[in-house]
Amino acid sequence: MGMLKLKPRYQRHAVDEGVDYVEANFQRAFVEWEMDPAEAGLVMVDCWDRHPIVTHQQRAEVICSERIAPVAQACRDAGMAVIHAPSPAQARMYPQWTKFACDADIFDAAGEPPAWPPAEFRGKEGACAQFSRLPELALNAWLEAELEGRCIVGCLEPQPDDFVVATGEQLHRLCRHEGIVHLFYCGFAANMCVPGRDYGMRAFGRRGYNLVLLRDCTSAIEAGSTYDAMALTEAAILEVEMLLGFTLTSDELIGACEGAKG
């Protein structure tokens, strides 16, 4: 198997010598890499078969079937690890998740709760209830009716040699055992779980991994004021490019995987 040859993109927050140091002059840039596919893994975050936000689910279904599924197969064929990170409850539905789970993961042993802030404050209970958001009746009704059976979307069903992880510690153990230092992220949502989970990009950036987001293999949860322009998706991509790592498209990674096979 050959090397992956890639040209990822990032966002500079600097300028060339002699150029005015103002934000309007910040441009994107590219670097060139060659890496061993055995040192890389594709991490698919929260690629569920259902979601309460209808428009988000519609986008996710297209992205999963038309982009992420071909990427996952190309990565398998090139010798990259394919890692499903579908949230703890969903991860436990698949036998692959036990491979790098510790006893605490398997037996669901909880650690000591933090002493501060106080439990009542953390739970927004009693006198602290005023600090919580108003209840979301539609969301709560959906979760009560649908959450129990939610699983990984069918087009991304974990294959026998894939990995499934429930926690960041489990993903870290997997990477250490397999010698993985480069993580290619995709999945949902670009502004929530992909950066924010304990196996997400911010946490693994702090651990020192090299991070790449497949920018056409994700989507943010938008707001009424951002939906038409998909502005939160663009902002999430920019956060990665400016602060966390690099981005590529699915076609670029697929092309690199095919080149490594040849």
C-alpha positions as CSV (number, residue, x, y, z in Angstrom):
1,M,0.0,0.0,0.0
2,G,1.3,3.4,-0.9
3,M,1.2,6.8,0.8
4,L,-1.8,9.2,1.0
5,K,-0.9,12.3,-0.9
6,L,-3.1,15.2,0.3
7,K,-3.3,19.0,0.0
8,P,-5.5,20.2,2.9
9,R,-6.7,23.7,3.4
10,Y,-6.5,26.0,6.4
11,Q,-7.4,29.6,7.3
12,R,-4.6,32.0,8.0
13,H,-5.0,34.7,10.6
14,A,-1.8,36.3,9.5
15,V,-0.6,38.1,6.4
16,D,2.5,38.2,4.2
17,E,5.2,40.7,4.9
18,G,4.2,44.1,3.6
19,V,0.5,43.5,3.6
20,D,-1.7,45.4,6.0
21,Y,-2.5,43.3,9.1
22,V,-6.2,43.5,8.9
23,E,-8.8,40.8,8.9
24,A,-10.0,41.6,5.4
25,N,-6.6,40.4,4.2
26,F,-6.7,37.0,5.9
27,Q,-6.7,34.3,3.2
28,R,-6.9,30.5,3.0
29,A,-3.7,28.5,2.3
30,F,-2.8,24.9,1.5
31,V,-0.1,22.5,2.6
32,E,1.1,19.3,1.0
33,W,1.3,16.0,3.0
34,E,2.3,12.4,2.4
35,M,1.1,10.0,5.2
36,D,0.9,6.3,5.8
37,P,-2.8,5.3,5.7
38,A,-2.1,2.9,8.6
39,E,-1.5,6.0,10.8
40,A,-4.8,7.6,9.9
41,G,-8.4,7.0,10.9
42,L,-11.8,8.2,9.6
43,V,-14.1,9.3,12.6
44,M,-17.8,9.4,11.8
45,V,-19.6,11.3,14.5
46,D,-23.4,10.9,15.2
47,C,-24.4,9.5,11.8
48,W,-27.9,8.6,13.0
49,D,-30.8,7.2,11.2
50,R,-33.2,9.8,12.6
51,H,-33.2,13.3,14.1
52,P,-36.0,15.5,15.4
53,I,-35.0,18.5,13.1
54,V,-36.5,17.5,9.8
55,T,-34.4,19.8,7.6
56,H,-31.2,18.7,9.3
57,Q,-32.1,15.1,8.9
58,Q,-32.8,15.6,5.2
59,R,-29.4,17.1,4.7
60,A,-27.7,14.4,6.8
61,E,-29.3,11.5,4.8
62,V,-27.9,12.9,1.5
63,I,-24.5,13.5,3.0
64,C,-24.3,10.1,4.5
65,S,-25.4,8.2,1.4
66,E,-23.7,10.2,-1.3
67,R,-20.5,11.3,0.4
68,I,-19.6,9.6,3.7
69,A,-20.4,6.1,2.6
70,P,-18.1,6.3,-0.5
71,V,-15.4,7.9,1.7
72,A,-15.7,5.1,4.3
73,Q,-15.3,2.4,1.7
74,A,-12.3,4.2,0.1
75,C,-10.6,4.4,3.5
76,R,-11.2,0.7,4.2
77,D,-9.7,-0.2,0.8
78,A,-6.7,2.0,1.4
79,G,-5.9,0.5,4.9
80,M,-7.2,3.3,7.0
81,A,-9.1,2.6,10.2
82,V,-12.9,3.4,10.0
83,I,-14.2,4.5,13.3
84,H,-17.9,5.0,14.2
85,A,-18.5,7.4,17.1
86,P,-22.4,7.5,17.3
87,S,-22.8,8.6,21.0
88,P,-22.5,6.3,24.0
89,A,-26.0,4.8,23.9
90,Q,-25.8,4.0,20.2
91,A,-22.2,2.7,20.4
92,R,-23.3,0.0,22.8
93,M,-25.7,-1.4,20.2
94,Y,-22.7,-2.7,18.2
95,P,-20.4,-5.6,19.2
96,Q,-17.3,-3.7,17.8
97,W,-17.5,-1.2,20.6
98,T,-16.1,-3.5,23.3
99,K,-12.7,-3.9,21.6
100,F,-11.1,-0.9,23.2
101,A,-13.6,-0.4,26.1
102,C,-12.3,-0.7,29.6
103,D,-14.2,-2.2,32.6
104,A,-15.6,1.2,33.5
105,D,-17.0,1.6,30.0
106,I,-18.5,-1.9,29.9
107,F,-20.0,-1.9,33.4
108,D,-21.0,1.8,33.2
109,A,-19.1,2.6,36.4
110,A,-19.6,6.3,37.2
111,G,-16.8,8.3,38.8
112,E,-17.2,10.7,41.7
113,P,-19.4,13.7,40.8
114,P,-17.6,17.1,40.9
115,A,-17.9,18.9,44.2
116,W,-18.3,22.3,42.5
117,P,-20.6,23.8,41.2
118,P,-23.1,22.2,43.6
119,A,-25.3,19.4,42.3
120,E,-28.5,21.5,42.5
121,F,-26.9,24.2,40.5
122,R,-25.5,21.8,37.8
123,G,-28.9,20.2,37.5
124,K,-30.8,23.6,37.5
125,E,-33.1,22.3,40.2
126,G,-34.9,23.9,43.2
127,A,-33.9,27.5,43.6
128,C,-31.6,27.2,40.6
129,A,-34.3,26.2,38.2
130,Q,-34.6,29.8,37.1
131,F,-31.2,29.5,35.3
132,S,-32.4,26.8,33.0
133,R,-33.9,27.3,29.5
134,L,-37.6,26.9,29.0
135,P,-38.7,23.3,28.4
136,E,-38.8,22.3,24.7
137,L,-42.0,20.3,24.5
138,A,-41.7,19.2,20.9
139,L,-38.1,18.0,21.3
140,N,-38.9,16.2,24.6
141,A,-41.8,14.4,23.0
142,W,-39.7,13.3,20.1
143,L,-36.9,12.0,22.3
144,E,-39.3,10.1,24.5
145,A,-40.9,8.4,21.4
146,E,-37.8,7.9,19.1
147,L,-34.6,7.9,21.0
148,E,-34.6,4.3,22.3
149,G,-34.4,2.8,18.8
150,R,-32.1,5.3,17.2
151,C,-29.0,3.8,15.6
152,I,-26.3,4.4,12.9
153,V,-27.9,5.1,9.5
154,G,-28.1,1.9,7.4
155,C,-25.7,3.1,4.6
156,L,-23.0,3.4,7.2
157,E,-23.6,0.1,9.1
158,P,-20.4,-0.8,10.9
159,Q,-18.5,-3.5,9.0
160,P,-16.8,-6.4,10.9
161,D,-13.3,-4.8,10.8
162,D,-14.6,-1.3,11.7
163,F,-14.3,0.2,15.1
164,V,-17.0,1.7,17.3
165,V,-16.3,4.0,20.2
166,A,-18.4,5.5,23.0
167,T,-15.9,7.8,24.6
168,G,-12.9,9.9,24.0
169,E,-10.8,7.7,26.2
170,Q,-11.8,4.7,24.2
171,L,-10.9,6.4,20.9
172,H,-7.5,7.4,22.4
173,R,-6.8,3.8,23.4
174,L,-7.7,2.6,20.0
175,C,-5.4,5.2,18.3
176,R,-2.6,4.4,20.6
177,H,-2.9,0.6,20.0
178,E,-3.2,1.1,16.2
179,G,-0.6,3.8,15.9
180,I,-3.0,6.4,14.6
181,V,-2.0,10.1,14.8
182,H,-4.1,11.6,11.9
183,L,-7.9,11.8,12.4
184,F,-10.3,12.7,9.5
185,Y,-13.7,13.8,10.9
186,C,-17.1,13.8,9.4
187,G,-20.7,13.6,10.6
188,F,-23.0,15.8,12.7
189,A,-23.5,18.4,13.7
190,A,-20.6,20.5,12.6
191,N,-21.2,23.1,15.3
192,M,-22.1,20.7,18.1
193,C,-20.9,17.1,18.5
194,V,-18.2,17.1,15.8
195,P,-16.1,19.7,17.7
196,G,-17.6,19.3,21.2
197,R,-17.8,15.6,22.1
198,D,-15.1,14.1,24.2
199,Y,-14.0,12.2,21.1
200,G,-14.5,15.4,19.0
201,M,-12.1,17.7,17.3
202,R,-11.4,20.1,20.2
203,A,-10.7,17.3,22.7
204,F,-8.4,15.5,20.3
205,G,-6.7,18.7,19.2
206,R,-5.8,19.2,22.9
207,R,-4.4,15.6,22.9
208,G,-2.0,16.5,20.0
209,Y,-3.6,14.6,17.1
210,N,-3.5,16.0,13.5
211,L,-7.1,16.9,12.6
212,V,-8.9,17.2,9.3
213,L,-12.6,17.9,8.7
214,L,-14.2,16.7,5.5
215,R,-16.1,19.9,4.9
216,D,-18.7,18.4,2.5
217,C,-19.3,15.5,4.8
218,T,-20.9,17.5,7.6
219,S,-23.6,20.1,8.3
220,A,-24.3,22.4,11.2
221,I,-27.7,22.7,13.0
222,E,-28.7,26.1,11.7
223,A,-31.0,28.8,13.1
224,G,-33.8,30.8,11.5
225,S,-31.5,33.7,10.9
226,T,-28.7,31.5,9.3
227,Y,-30.6,28.8,7.5
228,D,-30.8,30.3,4.0
229,A,-27.0,30.9,3.8
230,M,-26.0,27.8,5.9
231,A,-24.0,30.4,7.8
232,L,-23.4,28.2,10.9
233,T,-22.0,25.4,8.7
234,E,-19.6,27.8,7.1
235,A,-18.6,29.2,10.5
236,A,-18.0,25.7,11.9
237,I,-15.7,24.9,8.9
238,L,-13.9,28.2,9.5
239,E,-13.4,27.4,13.1
240,V,-11.6,24.2,12.2
241,E,-9.5,25.9,9.5
242,M,-8.5,28.8,11.8
243,L,-8.1,27.1,15.2
244,L,-8.3,23.3,15.1
245,G,-6.7,21.9,12.0
246,F,-7.4,21.5,8.3
247,T,-10.2,20.6,5.8
248,L,-10.5,18.5,2.7
249,T,-13.4,17.4,0.5
250,S,-14.6,13.9,0.2
251,D,-13.4,13.7,-3.4
252,E,-9.9,14.7,-2.4
253,L,-9.7,12.0,0.3
254,I,-11.2,9.4,-2.0
255,G,-8.7,10.3,-4.7
256,A,-5.8,10.1,-2.3
257,C,-7.0,6.6,-1.1
258,E,-7.3,5.4,-4.7
259,G,-3.8,6.7,-5.4
260,A,-2.4,4.9,-2.3
261,K,-3.9,1.6,-3.5
262,G,-2.3,1.9,-6.9
